[in-house]
């Protein structure tokens, strides 16, 4: 069954990522497969390396990859967080939030 679900690739060793996934897990159950890329043996998936996935969060929708803020908005909608996702999708807010995410992701990756 999980083969047909979208997949969320996250770093379980990232405290912020882990906290968010733990909070959203009950809301995402049966809607998306959660893949902890920090697990031993994970080398990448779908032509995307582990290194690339460590740089920014990835979601496989079943048709394509969403990366960074777009991935976050996708799984927030699946979790029923439509209003926050809608607000962050407004053009000006999205631009600011996306820039903020990219800065944070770059900083986090450099600290690994």
TORKOL-4160 file (C-alpha; in steps of 0.2 Angstrom, whole numbers, padded with zeros to 4 digits, m for minus):
112
<pt num="1" X="0000" Y="0000" Z="0000"/>
<pt num="2" X="0014" Y="0012" Z="0004"/>
<pt num="3" X="0021" Y="0010" Z="m0014"/>
<pt num="4" X="0006" Y="0019" Z="m0020"/>
<pt num="5" X="0007" Y="0034" Z="m0008"/>
<pt num="6" X="0016" Y="0050" Z="m0010"/>
<pt num="7" X="0033" Y="0050" Z="m0001"/>
<pt num="8" X="0040" Y="0062" Z="0011"/>
<pt num="9" X="0059" Y="0062" Z="0013"/>
<pt num="10" X="0065" Y="0070" Z="0029"/>
<pt num="11" X="0080" Y="0071" Z="0040"/>
<pt num="12" X="0075" Y="0062" Z="0056"/>
<pt num="13" X="0091" Y="0069" Z="0065"/>
<pt num="14" X="0086" Y="0087" Z="0062"/>
<pt num="15" X="0077" Y="0092" Z="0078"/>
<pt num="16" X="0065" Y="0104" Z="0069"/>
<pt num="17" X="0061" Y="0092" Z="0055"/>
<pt num="18" X="0058" Y="0078" Z="0068"/>
<pt num="19" X="0047" Y="0089" Z="0079"/>
<pt num="20" X="0036" Y="0094" Z="0064"/>
<pt num="21" X="0035" Y="0076" Z="0058"/>
<pt num="22" X="0030" Y="0069" Z="0075"/>
<pt num="23" X="0017" Y="0082" Z="0076"/>
<pt num="24" X="0010" Y="0079" Z="0059"/>
<pt num="25" X="0012" Y="0060" Z="0059"/>
<pt num="26" X="m0006" Y="0056" Z="0065"/>
<pt num="27" X="m0013" Y="0068" Z="0052"/>
<pt num="28" X="m0003" Y="0061" Z="0038"/>
<pt num="29" X="m0006" Y="0042" Z="0042"/>
<pt num="30" X="m0011" Y="0033" Z="0027"/>
<pt num="31" X="m0009" Y="0049" Z="0016"/>
<pt num="32" X="0010" Y="0049" Z="0013"/>
<pt num="33" X="0024" Y="0037" Z="0017"/>
<pt num="34" X="0037" Y="0045" Z="0029"/>
<pt num="35" X="0055" Y="0041" Z="0024"/>
<pt num="36" X="0069" Y="0045" Z="0037"/>
<pt num="37" X="0084" Y="0048" Z="0026"/>
<pt num="38" X="0095" Y="0048" Z="0041"/>
<pt num="39" X="0093" Y="0030" Z="0043"/>
<pt num="40" X="0108" Y="0019" Z="0039"/>
<pt num="41" X="0108" Y="0012" Z="0022"/>
<pt num="42" X="0098" Y="0026" Z="0014"/>
<pt num="43" X="0107" Y="0031" Z="m0002"/>
<pt num="44" X="0094" Y="0041" Z="m0011"/>
<pt num="45" X="0078" Y="0037" Z="m0021"/>
<pt num="46" X="0071" Y="0040" Z="m0038"/>
<pt num="47" X="0087" Y="0047" Z="m0045"/>
<pt num="48" X="0089" Y="0059" Z="m0031"/>
<pt num="49" X="0104" Y="0057" Z="m0020"/>
<pt num="50" X="0104" Y="0057" Z="m0001"/>
<pt num="51" X="0115" Y="0072" Z="m0002"/>
<pt num="52" X="0102" Y="0082" Z="m0012"/>
<pt num="53" X="0089" Y="0076" Z="0000"/>
<pt num="54" X="0099" Y="0082" Z="0015"/>
<pt num="55" X="0100" Y="0099" Z="0007"/>
<pt num="56" X="0081" Y="0102" Z="0006"/>
<pt num="57" X="0066" Y="0092" Z="0010"/>
<pt num="58" X="0058" Y="0082" Z="m0004"/>
<pt num="59" X="0041" Y="0075" Z="m0008"/>
<pt num="60" X="0038" Y="0062" Z="m0022"/>
<pt num="61" X="0020" Y="0065" Z="m0027"/>
<pt num="62" X="0018" Y="0050" Z="m0037"/>
<pt num="63" X="0022" Y="0060" Z="m0053"/>
<pt num="64" X="0036" Y="0072" Z="m0049"/>
<pt num="65" X="0047" Y="0078" Z="m0035"/>
<pt num="66" X="0043" Y="0094" Z="m0025"/>
<pt num="67" X="0057" Y="0102" Z="m0015"/>
<pt num="68" X="0059" Y="0114" Z="m0001"/>
<pt num="69" X="0044" Y="0125" Z="0003"/>
<pt num="70" X="0034" Y="0117" Z="m0011"/>
<pt num="71" X="0036" Y="0100" Z="m0003"/>
<pt num="72" X="0031" Y="0107" Z="0014"/>
<pt num="73" X="0015" Y="0115" Z="0007"/>
<pt num="74" X="0011" Y="0099" Z="m0001"/>
<pt num="75" X="0011" Y="0089" Z="0015"/>
<pt num="76" X="0004" Y="0102" Z="0025"/>
<pt num="77" X="m0012" Y="0102" Z="0014"/>
<pt num="78" X="m0012" Y="0083" Z="0016"/>
<pt num="79" X="m0012" Y="0085" Z="0035"/>
<pt num="80" X="m0027" Y="0097" Z="0034"/>
<pt num="81" X="m0017" Y="0113" Z="0037"/>
<pt num="82" X="m0025" Y="0121" Z="0021"/>
<pt num="83" X="m0026" Y="0138" Z="0029"/>
<pt num="84" X="m0008" Y="0140" Z="0033"/>
<pt num="85" X="m0003" Y="0132" Z="0016"/>
<pt num="86" X="m0015" Y="0144" Z="0007"/>
<pt num="87" X="m0008" Y="0159" Z="0016"/>
<pt num="88" X="0010" Y="0154" Z="0013"/>
<pt num="89" X="0006" Y="0152" Z="m0005"/>
<pt num="90" X="0001" Y="0170" Z="m0008"/>
<pt num="91" X="0014" Y="0177" Z="m0020"/>
<pt num="92" X="0022" Y="0190" Z="m0009"/>
<pt num="93" X="0022" Y="0179" Z="0007"/>
<pt num="94" X="0028" Y="0164" Z="m0004"/>
<pt num="95" X="0043" Y="0173" Z="m0010"/>
<pt num="96" X="0048" Y="0179" Z="0007"/>
<pt num="97" X="0044" Y="0161" Z="0015"/>
<pt num="98" X="0054" Y="0153" Z="0001"/>
<pt num="99" X="0069" Y="0164" Z="0003"/>
<pt num="100" X="0068" Y="0161" Z="0022"/>
<pt num="101" X="0067" Y="0142" Z="0019"/>
<pt num="102" X="0082" Y="0142" Z="0007"/>
<pt num="103" X="0093" Y="0152" Z="0019"/>
<pt num="104" X="0088" Y="0141" Z="0034"/>
<pt num="105" X="0091" Y="0125" Z="0023"/>
<pt num="106" X="0108" Y="0131" Z="0017"/>
<pt num="107" X="0113" Y="0135" Z="0035"/>
<pt num="108" X="0107" Y="0118" Z="0042"/>
<pt num="109" X="0116" Y="0108" Z="0028"/>
<pt num="110" X="0132" Y="0117" Z="0031"/>
<pt num="111" X="0131" Y="0112" Z="0050"/>
<pt num="112" X="0129" Y="0094" Z="0046"/>
